Amino acid sequence: DLSDHQSCAVSEKEVESADLILTMTRNHMQAIISRWPHVAKKTSLLSPNGDDVSDPFGGPVATYRDCASQLEKHLAAWLERLTAMSLPKWPVNS
């Protein structure tokens, strides 16, 4: 339930602690890299083909649904990519 969700500016603490930063637009990505150049290597566009995901703010419900569909598709691609990566296996304590 996202009914109480509000957008906010990304903080330095969030940027520093993130392993991966995905942005909806090239402008968002440039703004983050301009402010924190050392995080460029862990910052990428959400869209694998470099397209911006348009912000539906203020648009009709159909625009929000289209945006949600784009986000779902792009996140699925990222999940596949991350799952395929060789990540460390942490021991499970019983």
PyMOL CGO cylinders between C-alpha atoms (Angstrom):
from pymol import cmd
from pymol.cgo import CYLINDER

trace = [
    CYLINDER, 0.00, 0.00, 0.00, 1.66, 3.19, -1.20, 0.3, 1, 1, 1, 1, 1, 1,
    CYLINDER, 1.66, 3.19, -1.20, -1.17, 5.56, -0.30, 0.3, 1, 1, 1, 1, 1, 1,
    CYLINDER, -1.17, 5.56, -0.30, 1.01, 7.42, 2.22, 0.3, 1, 1, 1, 1, 1, 1,
    CYLINDER, 1.01, 7.42, 2.22, 4.13, 7.45, 0.02, 0.3, 1, 1, 1, 1, 1, 1,
    CYLINDER, 4.13, 7.45, 0.02, 5.68, 10.79, -0.91, 0.3, 1, 1, 1, 1, 1, 1,
    CYLINDER, 5.68, 10.79, -0.91, 8.67, 11.35, -3.11, 0.3, 1, 1, 1, 1, 1, 1,
    CYLINDER, 8.67, 11.35, -3.11, 11.72, 13.07, -1.67, 0.3, 1, 1, 1, 1, 1, 1,
    CYLINDER, 11.72, 13.07, -1.67, 15.21, 14.04, -2.74, 0.3, 1, 1, 1, 1, 1, 1,
    CYLINDER, 15.21, 14.04, -2.74, 17.87, 11.38, -2.49, 0.3, 1, 1, 1, 1, 1, 1,
    CYLINDER, 17.87, 11.38, -2.49, 20.23, 11.88, 0.43, 0.3, 1, 1, 1, 1, 1, 1,
    CYLINDER, 20.23, 11.88, 0.43, 23.99, 11.53, 0.63, 0.3, 1, 1, 1, 1, 1, 1,
    CYLINDER, 23.99, 11.53, 0.63, 23.55, 8.72, 3.17, 0.3, 1, 1, 1, 1, 1, 1,
    CYLINDER, 23.55, 8.72, 3.17, 21.36, 6.76, 0.72, 0.3, 1, 1, 1, 1, 1, 1,
    CYLINDER, 21.36, 6.76, 0.72, 23.77, 7.29, -2.16, 0.3, 1, 1, 1, 1, 1, 1,
    CYLINDER, 23.77, 7.29, -2.16, 26.79, 6.28, -0.11, 0.3, 1, 1, 1, 1, 1, 1,
    CYLINDER, 26.79, 6.28, -0.11, 25.18, 3.13, 1.28, 0.3, 1, 1, 1, 1, 1, 1,
    CYLINDER, 25.18, 3.13, 1.28, 23.69, 1.93, -2.02, 0.3, 1, 1, 1, 1, 1, 1,
    CYLINDER, 23.69, 1.93, -2.02, 25.23, -0.95, -3.93, 0.3, 1, 1, 1, 1, 1, 1,
    CYLINDER, 25.23, -0.95, -3.93, 23.28, 0.02, -7.05, 0.3, 1, 1, 1, 1, 1, 1,
    CYLINDER, 23.28, 0.02, -7.05, 21.48, 3.24, -7.99, 0.3, 1, 1, 1, 1, 1, 1,
    CYLINDER, 21.48, 3.24, -7.99, 18.84, 2.99, -10.72, 0.3, 1, 1, 1, 1, 1, 1,
    CYLINDER, 18.84, 2.99, -10.72, 17.31, 6.13, -12.15, 0.3, 1, 1, 1, 1, 1, 1,
    CYLINDER, 17.31, 6.13, -12.15, 14.21, 6.65, -14.28, 0.3, 1, 1, 1, 1, 1, 1,
    CYLINDER, 14.21, 6.65, -14.28, 15.80, 9.33, -16.48, 0.3, 1, 1, 1, 1, 1, 1,
    CYLINDER, 15.80, 9.33, -16.48, 19.17, 10.41, -17.84, 0.3, 1, 1, 1, 1, 1, 1,
    CYLINDER, 19.17, 10.41, -17.84, 18.64, 13.77, -16.11, 0.3, 1, 1, 1, 1, 1, 1,
    CYLINDER, 18.64, 13.77, -16.11, 18.19, 12.03, -12.75, 0.3, 1, 1, 1, 1, 1, 1,
    CYLINDER, 18.19, 12.03, -12.75, 21.34, 10.00, -13.36, 0.3, 1, 1, 1, 1, 1, 1,
    CYLINDER, 21.34, 10.00, -13.36, 23.35, 13.10, -14.35, 0.3, 1, 1, 1, 1, 1, 1,
    CYLINDER, 23.35, 13.10, -14.35, 22.14, 14.99, -11.28, 0.3, 1, 1, 1, 1, 1, 1,
    CYLINDER, 22.14, 14.99, -11.28, 23.34, 12.21, -8.97, 0.3, 1, 1, 1, 1, 1, 1,
    CYLINDER, 23.34, 12.21, -8.97, 26.69, 11.83, -10.74, 0.3, 1, 1, 1, 1, 1, 1,
    CYLINDER, 26.69, 11.83, -10.74, 27.21, 15.60, -10.81, 0.3, 1, 1, 1, 1, 1, 1,
    CYLINDER, 27.21, 15.60, -10.81, 26.68, 15.82, -7.08, 0.3, 1, 1, 1, 1, 1, 1,
    CYLINDER, 26.68, 15.82, -7.08, 28.53, 12.60, -6.17, 0.3, 1, 1, 1, 1, 1, 1,
    CYLINDER, 28.53, 12.60, -6.17, 30.96, 11.79, -9.04, 0.3, 1, 1, 1, 1, 1, 1,
    CYLINDER, 30.96, 11.79, -9.04, 32.47, 8.84, -7.18, 0.3, 1, 1, 1, 1, 1, 1,
    CYLINDER, 32.47, 8.84, -7.18, 29.17, 6.88, -7.45, 0.3, 1, 1, 1, 1, 1, 1,
    CYLINDER, 29.17, 6.88, -7.45, 29.09, 6.95, -11.27, 0.3, 1, 1, 1, 1, 1, 1,
    CYLINDER, 29.09, 6.95, -11.27, 30.12, 3.28, -11.54, 0.3, 1, 1, 1, 1, 1, 1,
    CYLINDER, 30.12, 3.28, -11.54, 27.17, 2.12, -9.45, 0.3, 1, 1, 1, 1, 1, 1,
    CYLINDER, 27.17, 2.12, -9.45, 24.61, 4.40, -11.12, 0.3, 1, 1, 1, 1, 1, 1,
    CYLINDER, 24.61, 4.40, -11.12, 22.59, 3.25, -14.15, 0.3, 1, 1, 1, 1, 1, 1,
    CYLINDER, 22.59, 3.25, -14.15, 19.40, 3.92, -15.99, 0.3, 1, 1, 1, 1, 1, 1,
    CYLINDER, 19.40, 3.92, -15.99, 16.56, 1.60, -15.12, 0.3, 1, 1, 1, 1, 1, 1,
    CYLINDER, 16.56, 1.60, -15.12, 15.83, 1.04, -18.81, 0.3, 1, 1, 1, 1, 1, 1,
    CYLINDER, 15.83, 1.04, -18.81, 18.37, -1.37, -20.34, 0.3, 1, 1, 1, 1, 1, 1,
    CYLINDER, 18.37, -1.37, -20.34, 18.10, 0.33, -23.73, 0.3, 1, 1, 1, 1, 1, 1,
    CYLINDER, 18.10, 0.33, -23.73, 18.80, 3.82, -22.36, 0.3, 1, 1, 1, 1, 1, 1,
    CYLINDER, 18.80, 3.82, -22.36, 15.26, 5.20, -22.68, 0.3, 1, 1, 1, 1, 1, 1,
    CYLINDER, 15.26, 5.20, -22.68, 13.84, 7.46, -20.02, 0.3, 1, 1, 1, 1, 1, 1,
    CYLINDER, 13.84, 7.46, -20.02, 10.83, 6.27, -18.04, 0.3, 1, 1, 1, 1, 1, 1,
    CYLINDER, 10.83, 6.27, -18.04, 8.52, 9.25, -18.11, 0.3, 1, 1, 1, 1, 1, 1,
    CYLINDER, 8.52, 9.25, -18.11, 7.28, 10.70, -14.85, 0.3, 1, 1, 1, 1, 1, 1,
    CYLINDER, 7.28, 10.70, -14.85, 3.49, 10.38, -14.72, 0.3, 1, 1, 1, 1, 1, 1,
    CYLINDER, 3.49, 10.38, -14.72, 3.06, 13.10, -12.09, 0.3, 1, 1, 1, 1, 1, 1,
    CYLINDER, 3.06, 13.10, -12.09, -0.10, 15.07, -12.73, 0.3, 1, 1, 1, 1, 1, 1,
    CYLINDER, -0.10, 15.07, -12.73, -1.17, 12.94, -15.67, 0.3, 1, 1, 1, 1, 1, 1,
    CYLINDER, -1.17, 12.94, -15.67, -4.24, 10.78, -16.14, 0.3, 1, 1, 1, 1, 1, 1,
    CYLINDER, -4.24, 10.78, -16.14, -4.55, 7.32, -14.59, 0.3, 1, 1, 1, 1, 1, 1,
    CYLINDER, -4.55, 7.32, -14.59, -3.61, 5.72, -17.93, 0.3, 1, 1, 1, 1, 1, 1,
    CYLINDER, -3.61, 5.72, -17.93, -0.22, 7.48, -17.80, 0.3, 1, 1, 1, 1, 1, 1,
    CYLINDER, -0.22, 7.48, -17.80, 0.41, 6.08, -14.30, 0.3, 1, 1, 1, 1, 1, 1,
    CYLINDER, 0.41, 6.08, -14.30, -0.51, 2.60, -15.51, 0.3, 1, 1, 1, 1, 1, 1,
    CYLINDER, -0.51, 2.60, -15.51, 1.86, 2.92, -18.47, 0.3, 1, 1, 1, 1, 1, 1,
    CYLINDER, 1.86, 2.92, -18.47, 4.65, 4.06, -16.16, 0.3, 1, 1, 1, 1, 1, 1,
    CYLINDER, 4.65, 4.06, -16.16, 3.97, 1.15, -13.77, 0.3, 1, 1, 1, 1, 1, 1,
    CYLINDER, 3.97, 1.15, -13.77, 4.13, -1.27, -16.70, 0.3, 1, 1, 1, 1, 1, 1,
    CYLINDER, 4.13, -1.27, -16.70, 7.48, 0.16, -17.83, 0.3, 1, 1, 1, 1, 1, 1,
    CYLINDER, 7.48, 0.16, -17.83, 8.86, -0.04, -14.29, 0.3, 1, 1, 1, 1, 1, 1,
    CYLINDER, 8.86, -0.04, -14.29, 7.73, -3.64, -13.89, 0.3, 1, 1, 1, 1, 1, 1,
    CYLINDER, 7.73, -3.64, -13.89, 9.32, -4.66, -17.21, 0.3, 1, 1, 1, 1, 1, 1,
    CYLINDER, 9.32, -4.66, -17.21, 12.62, -2.89, -16.50, 0.3, 1, 1, 1, 1, 1, 1,
    CYLINDER, 12.62, -2.89, -16.50, 12.83, -4.18, -12.93, 0.3, 1, 1, 1, 1, 1, 1,
    CYLINDER, 12.83, -4.18, -12.93, 12.25, -7.74, -14.13, 0.3, 1, 1, 1, 1, 1, 1,
    CYLINDER, 12.25, -7.74, -14.13, 15.19, -7.33, -16.52, 0.3, 1, 1, 1, 1, 1, 1,
    CYLINDER, 15.19, -7.33, -16.52, 17.37, -6.01, -13.69, 0.3, 1, 1, 1, 1, 1, 1,
    CYLINDER, 17.37, -6.01, -13.69, 16.36, -8.90, -11.43, 0.3, 1, 1, 1, 1, 1, 1,
    CYLINDER, 16.36, -8.90, -11.43, 17.40, -11.36, -14.13, 0.3, 1, 1, 1, 1, 1, 1,
    CYLINDER, 17.40, -11.36, -14.13, 20.70, -9.56, -14.58, 0.3, 1, 1, 1, 1, 1, 1,
    CYLINDER, 20.70, -9.56, -14.58, 21.41, -9.42, -10.85, 0.3, 1, 1, 1, 1, 1, 1,
    CYLINDER, 21.41, -9.42, -10.85, 20.42, -13.05, -10.36, 0.3, 1, 1, 1, 1, 1, 1,
    CYLINDER, 20.42, -13.05, -10.36, 22.86, -14.11, -13.07, 0.3, 1, 1, 1, 1, 1, 1,
    CYLINDER, 22.86, -14.11, -13.07, 25.73, -12.23, -11.43, 0.3, 1, 1, 1, 1, 1, 1,
    CYLINDER, 25.73, -12.23, -11.43, 28.22, -14.07, -9.30, 0.3, 1, 1, 1, 1, 1, 1,
    CYLINDER, 28.22, -14.07, -9.30, 27.32, -12.82, -5.85, 0.3, 1, 1, 1, 1, 1, 1,
    CYLINDER, 27.32, -12.82, -5.85, 28.96, -13.98, -2.62, 0.3, 1, 1, 1, 1, 1, 1,
    CYLINDER, 28.96, -13.98, -2.62, 27.20, -16.82, -0.82, 0.3, 1, 1, 1, 1, 1, 1,
    CYLINDER, 27.20, -16.82, -0.82, 26.86, -16.07, 2.88, 0.3, 1, 1, 1, 1, 1, 1,
    CYLINDER, 26.86, -16.07, 2.88, 26.72, -18.99, 5.31, 0.3, 1, 1, 1, 1, 1, 1,
    CYLINDER, 26.72, -18.99, 5.31, 23.31, -19.58, 6.83, 0.3, 1, 1, 1, 1, 1, 1,
    CYLINDER, 23.31, -19.58, 6.83, 23.30, -19.85, 10.61, 0.3, 1, 1, 1, 1, 1, 1,
    CYLINDER, 23.30, -19.85, 10.61, 20.93, -22.49, 11.95, 0.3, 1, 1, 1, 1, 1, 1,
]
cmd.load_cgo(trace, "trace")
